[in-house]
Amino acid sequence: MAHFTRRDVLRLGSLGVGALGLSACRQGPAATIEPLTQPPDFTVAFLTDSHVDGELGSAEGFRKAVRHALDVQQPPEFLLMGGDQPMDILATGIDEADAQFRLWDAAVEDVAQDIHVCLGNHDILGISDESPLTADHPKYGKNYFLQHFGLERAYYSFDHEGWHFVVLDSLAIEGSGYKGWIDEEQIAWLDDDLSASDKPTVIATHIPIFSNFIEYMRGTAEGIPGGVAVVNSHEVAPVIEKHDVRLVLAGHLHINESFLYKGTEYANVGAVSGNWWRGERNGFQEGYTRLSFRGDALTKEYIDYGWEPPPEALEETPA
C-alpha cells in the first residue's frame, strides 16, 4: 500500500518553495472569519505535532510552547492537541513508546486546564514492519493512544461556552502503513452529532480534510498521496457544509495554509516542532495556534513561541 511518510514530506519540502498554501502571505495573524472588536470571551490553544522523544531539546521545546500558550493575560480555557504527540511510535516497541510519552506527559503535568487530544499517525503503535510488536498485542495500533488517554474511541465532541467542538479520527491502518480516512461509521456519527447541536462548531483533526500542499510543491500530475489529506474528503465535506462549522483545524504537514469553502475555513497549521526540531519548516517557525472567541465570532493567530534549536539540530536534515 502506498502511504506518505515523514521522509516524503521532507523531500517535498526541499523543492525550493519557501512558503506553502494561501497563508504564504499571512504568517502573522491568521485569516479571521469575523474580526473581534472587543476582548474575547475565551481562548483556546491548539498545539500540534510536538514530536517529543528527548532528542534535540524536543521535551524542553514542547514544555516551552505549553508555558508560552498558558502564560498570557487571558490564558486558554483548554488545550487542544492536534496529534503526533511523540516523535514516532510506528516502528517501536512498548518500552520506547512509554519513554516518549513519559516526556510528553511531564511537559503537561502541571497544566490545570482540560487537554483534548487528536490521534496522529505517529501516535499509532507498532504497525511498521520494523516494530517488534504483532497485531495481537493489546496496545497495538490505535489501542496504545486510546488507553493512554482513557478514550473509548479517537473521535468525540464536547461543548464549551456556546461553542461546539469535534475531534475526528482521520486515520486508517492498512497493513504496515496508514492513510487519511474517515470511515462510514464516523461520518454518520459526525452528521448526527452536528445535527444535534445548535452551536457554531470547530472541528479538529490531524490529517487535513483538504490541502493545497502537493499542488504548491509539485502540481497534481501524480495525484495526492493518501497520507497527505483525507482520501475520502468528498464524503466528509458534504456533512460539514450542511452545518454551522466555522473552522476545521488540522496539523500533520508542519506548514500554514488556510482557505474558505462554502463558509467554512479549513486551516492546516504549523507545528510546535517546526521541522521536527531542526529549525523552521519551509519558512514557518515552530509555533502553535491561538483561537479567540466572542459570542459567535472567532479569530485565529499562529504564534511563534521563540524556540531556538540547539546547534546540533541544524547540522543535518533528517532523512
C-alpha positions as CSV (number, residue, x, y, z in Angstrom):
1,M,0.0,0.0,0.0
2,A,1.3,3.4,-0.9
3,H,1.4,5.8,2.1
4,F,3.0,9.1,2.8
5,T,5.9,9.2,5.3
6,R,7.9,11.9,7.1
7,R,10.7,11.3,4.6
8,D,8.3,12.1,1.7
9,V,7.2,15.3,3.4
10,L,10.8,16.4,3.9
11,R,11.6,15.6,0.3
12,L,8.8,17.7,-1.0
13,G,9.8,20.5,1.4
14,S,13.2,20.6,-0.2
15,L,12.0,21.5,-3.6
16,G,12.7,25.2,-3.1
17,V,9.3,26.7,-2.2
18,G,9.7,29.0,0.8
19,A,6.2,29.1,2.0
20,L,3.1,27.0,1.2
21,G,-0.5,27.4,0.5
22,L,-2.7,30.5,0.8
23,S,-1.1,31.5,4.1
24,A,2.2,32.3,2.4
25,C,1.4,36.0,2.8
26,R,-0.2,35.7,6.3
27,Q,2.3,34.1,8.7
28,G,1.5,36.7,11.4
29,P,-2.2,37.0,12.5
30,A,-4.1,34.3,10.6
31,A,-7.2,34.9,8.5
32,T,-10.2,35.8,10.5
33,I,-13.7,34.7,10.0
34,E,-15.1,37.7,11.8
35,P,-12.9,40.3,13.4
36,L,-13.1,40.7,17.2
37,T,-13.6,44.3,18.2
38,Q,-13.7,43.6,21.9
39,P,-11.8,41.2,24.2
40,P,-12.7,37.6,23.7
41,D,-15.0,35.6,26.0
42,F,-12.4,32.8,26.0
43,T,-9.4,31.5,24.1
44,V,-8.1,28.0,23.2
45,A,-4.6,26.9,22.3
46,F,-4.2,24.4,19.5
47,L,-0.7,22.7,19.7
48,T,0.0,20.1,17.1
49,D,2.9,17.9,16.1
50,S,5.0,18.2,19.2
51,H,7.1,15.1,18.2
52,V,8.7,14.6,21.7
53,D,11.4,12.0,22.2
54,G,14.0,13.7,24.3
55,E,16.4,14.4,21.3
56,L,17.3,17.9,20.0
57,G,15.7,19.5,23.0
58,S,12.2,18.3,22.0
59,A,10.9,17.8,25.5
60,E,12.2,21.3,26.6
61,G,10.8,22.8,23.4
62,F,7.3,21.3,23.9
63,R,7.3,22.5,27.5
64,K,8.2,26.0,26.4
65,A,5.4,26.0,23.9
66,V,2.9,24.9,26.5
67,R,4.1,27.5,29.0
68,H,4.1,30.2,26.3
69,A,0.5,29.4,25.5
70,L,-0.6,29.5,29.2
71,D,1.4,32.4,30.5
72,V,-0.7,35.2,28.9
73,Q,-3.1,37.8,30.2
74,Q,-6.1,35.7,29.2
75,P,-5.0,32.0,29.4
76,P,-6.7,29.4,27.2
77,E,-9.6,27.7,28.9
78,F,-8.5,24.4,27.4
79,L,-5.7,23.0,25.3
80,L,-6.4,21.1,22.0
81,M,-3.6,18.8,20.9
82,G,-3.5,18.1,17.2
83,G,-1.8,14.8,17.1
84,D,1.7,13.3,16.8
85,Q,2.4,13.8,20.5
86,P,5.6,11.6,20.5
87,M,8.2,11.7,17.8
88,D,7.2,8.3,16.4
89,I,6.0,5.0,17.7
90,L,5.0,3.4,14.4
91,A,8.1,1.3,14.4
92,T,8.8,0.9,18.2
93,G,8.0,-1.5,20.9
94,I,6.3,-0.7,24.2
95,D,9.3,0.5,26.1
96,E,10.3,3.2,23.6
97,A,6.7,4.3,23.2
98,D,6.4,4.6,27.0
99,A,9.6,6.6,27.2
100,Q,8.4,9.1,24.6
101,F,5.0,9.5,26.2
102,R,6.5,10.0,29.6
103,L,8.4,13.0,28.3
104,W,5.2,14.4,26.7
105,D,3.2,13.8,29.9
106,A,5.8,15.5,32.1
107,A,5.5,18.7,29.9
108,V,1.8,19.0,30.6
109,E,1.6,17.5,34.2
110,D,1.1,20.9,35.8
111,V,-1.5,22.2,33.3
112,A,-4.7,22.9,35.2
113,Q,-6.9,23.2,32.1
114,D,-8.5,20.3,30.3
115,I,-6.5,18.8,27.5
116,H,-8.3,17.3,24.5
117,V,-6.2,15.2,22.1
118,C,-6.3,14.2,18.4
119,L,-4.9,10.9,17.2
120,G,-1.9,11.5,14.9
121,N,-0.2,9.0,12.6
122,H,2.9,8.9,14.8
123,D,0.7,8.1,17.8
124,I,-0.1,4.6,16.3
125,L,1.9,1.9,17.9
126,G,3.9,-0.8,16.2
127,I,2.3,-1.2,12.7
128,S,5.5,-0.7,10.8
129,D,7.3,-3.9,9.7
130,E,10.3,-2.6,11.8
131,S,8.4,-2.9,15.0
132,P,8.8,-6.0,17.3
133,L,5.1,-6.0,18.1
134,T,2.5,-8.2,16.4
135,A,-1.1,-7.3,15.7
136,D,-2.5,-9.4,18.6
137,H,-0.7,-7.2,21.2
138,P,-3.3,-5.4,23.4
139,K,-1.7,-2.0,22.8
140,Y,-1.1,-2.4,19.1
141,G,-2.2,0.2,16.6
142,K,-4.6,2.9,18.0
143,N,-5.0,1.0,21.2
144,Y,-2.0,2.5,22.9
145,F,-3.3,6.0,22.3
146,L,-6.8,5.2,23.5
147,Q,-5.6,3.5,26.6
148,H,-3.0,6.2,27.4
149,F,-5.6,9.0,27.2
150,G,-8.5,7.0,28.6
151,L,-10.7,7.2,25.4
152,E,-13.1,4.7,24.1
153,R,-12.6,5.9,20.6
154,A,-10.5,8.5,18.9
155,Y,-13.4,10.8,17.8
156,Y,-15.7,12.7,20.2
157,S,-17.3,16.1,20.8
158,F,-17.9,18.5,23.6
159,D,-19.4,21.9,24.2
160,H,-17.8,25.0,25.8
161,E,-19.3,28.4,26.4
162,G,-21.7,28.4,23.5
163,W,-19.5,26.6,21.0
164,H,-19.3,23.0,19.9
165,F,-16.0,21.2,19.4
166,V,-15.5,18.0,17.5
167,V,-12.3,15.9,17.4
168,L,-12.1,13.5,14.5
169,D,-10.1,10.3,13.9
170,S,-8.6,10.9,10.5
171,L,-6.5,7.7,10.1
172,A,-7.0,4.2,8.8
173,I,-4.4,1.5,9.2
174,E,-3.7,-0.6,6.2
175,G,-1.2,-3.4,6.7
176,S,2.1,-1.7,7.8
177,G,1.0,1.7,6.7
178,Y,-1.7,4.3,7.1
179,K,-3.8,6.7,5.1
180,G,-6.0,9.7,5.8
181,W,-9.5,8.3,6.1
182,I,-12.8,8.9,7.9
183,D,-14.8,5.8,7.9
184,E,-18.6,5.4,7.2
185,E,-19.5,4.9,10.8
186,Q,-17.7,8.1,11.9
187,I,-19.2,10.1,9.1
188,A,-22.7,9.0,10.2
189,W,-21.8,9.9,13.8
190,L,-20.5,13.3,12.7
191,D,-23.7,14.1,10.8
192,D,-25.8,13.1,13.8
193,D,-23.6,15.0,16.3
194,L,-23.7,18.2,14.3
195,S,-27.4,17.8,13.7
196,A,-28.0,17.6,17.4
197,S,-26.1,20.8,18.1
198,D,-27.4,24.4,17.6
199,K,-24.0,25.9,18.3
200,P,-21.2,27.2,15.9
201,T,-18.6,24.5,15.6
202,V,-14.9,24.0,15.4
203,I,-13.6,20.6,14.1
204,A,-10.1,19.4,14.9
205,T,-8.3,16.6,13.0
206,H,-4.7,15.5,12.5
207,I,-4.8,14.7,8.8
208,P,-6.2,17.6,6.8
209,I,-9.6,17.2,5.2
210,F,-8.2,19.3,2.3
211,S,-4.7,20.6,1.5
212,N,-3.0,22.5,-1.3
213,F,0.4,21.2,-0.2
214,I,1.0,18.9,-3.1
215,E,-0.3,21.4,-5.7
216,Y,2.2,24.0,-4.4
217,M,5.1,21.6,-4.2
218,R,4.8,19.6,-7.5
219,G,1.4,20.1,-9.1
220,T,-1.2,17.3,-9.4
221,A,0.0,15.2,-12.3
222,E,1.0,12.3,-9.9
223,G,-2.1,12.7,-7.7
224,I,-2.2,13.3,-4.0
225,P,-0.6,10.6,-1.7
226,G,-3.1,9.0,0.7
227,G,-1.1,10.2,3.7
228,V,-1.3,13.9,2.9
229,A,-5.0,14.6,3.2
230,V,-8.2,12.6,3.9
231,V,-8.7,10.3,0.9
232,N,-12.5,10.4,1.1
233,S,-12.8,14.1,1.8
234,H,-15.5,14.2,-0.8
235,E,-17.7,12.1,1.6
236,V,-16.8,14.2,4.6
237,A,-17.2,17.7,3.1
238,P,-21.0,17.4,2.3
239,V,-21.6,16.7,6.0
240,I,-19.6,19.7,7.1
241,E,-21.3,22.1,4.7
242,K,-24.7,21.1,6.0
243,H,-24.0,22.5,9.4
244,D,-22.6,25.6,11.1
245,V,-19.0,24.6,11.1
246,R,-16.8,27.7,11.2
247,L,-13.4,26.2,11.3
248,V,-11.7,22.9,10.5
249,L,-8.2,22.8,12.1
250,A,-5.5,20.2,11.2
251,G,-1.8,19.7,11.6
252,H,0.3,16.9,10.1
253,L,2.0,18.9,7.3
254,H,4.0,21.3,9.6
255,I,3.1,24.3,7.4
256,N,0.4,27.0,7.4
257,E,-2.3,27.1,4.7
258,S,-5.8,28.4,5.0
259,F,-8.8,28.7,2.7
260,L,-12.5,29.2,2.8
261,Y,-15.0,26.9,1.1
262,K,-18.8,27.4,1.5
263,G,-18.5,29.4,4.6
264,T,-16.0,27.1,6.5
265,E,-12.4,27.9,6.9
266,Y,-10.0,25.0,6.5
267,A,-6.8,25.8,8.3
268,N,-3.8,23.4,8.3
269,V,-1.4,24.9,10.8
270,G,2.3,24.9,11.7
271,A,3.9,22.5,14.2
272,V,5.2,23.0,17.7
273,S,8.3,21.1,16.4
274,G,8.7,23.1,13.2
275,N,10.9,21.0,11.0
276,W,10.9,18.1,13.6
277,W,13.0,20.2,16.0
278,R,15.6,21.2,13.3
279,G,14.6,24.8,12.8
280,E,11.9,26.4,10.7
281,R,9.8,24.4,8.2
282,N,9.6,25.9,4.8
283,G,9.7,29.4,6.3
284,F,7.3,28.6,9.1
285,Q,8.7,28.9,12.6
286,E,7.9,26.5,15.5
287,G,4.6,27.6,16.8
288,Y,1.0,27.0,17.9
289,T,-2.4,28.5,17.1
290,R,-4.4,30.6,19.4
291,L,-8.2,30.7,18.9
292,S,-10.2,33.6,20.3
293,F,-14.0,33.5,20.7
294,R,-16.5,36.3,21.4
295,G,-20.2,35.5,21.0
296,D,-20.4,33.6,17.7
297,A,-17.3,35.2,16.3
298,L,-13.9,33.5,16.0
299,T,-10.3,34.6,15.2
300,K,-7.1,32.6,15.0
301,E,-3.5,33.5,15.1
302,Y,-0.3,31.5,14.6
303,I,2.1,32.2,17.5
304,D,5.9,31.8,17.3
305,Y,6.9,30.9,20.8
306,G,10.6,31.7,20.4
307,W,12.2,28.3,20.2
308,E,15.9,28.3,19.1
309,P,17.1,24.9,18.1
310,P,20.4,23.7,19.6
311,P,23.4,23.8,17.2
312,E,23.4,20.1,16.6
313,A,19.8,20.3,15.3
314,L,20.9,22.3,12.4
315,E,23.8,20.2,11.4
316,E,21.8,17.9,9.1
317,T,18.3,17.5,7.7
318,P,16.5,14.3,8.9
319,A,16.3,11.7,6.2
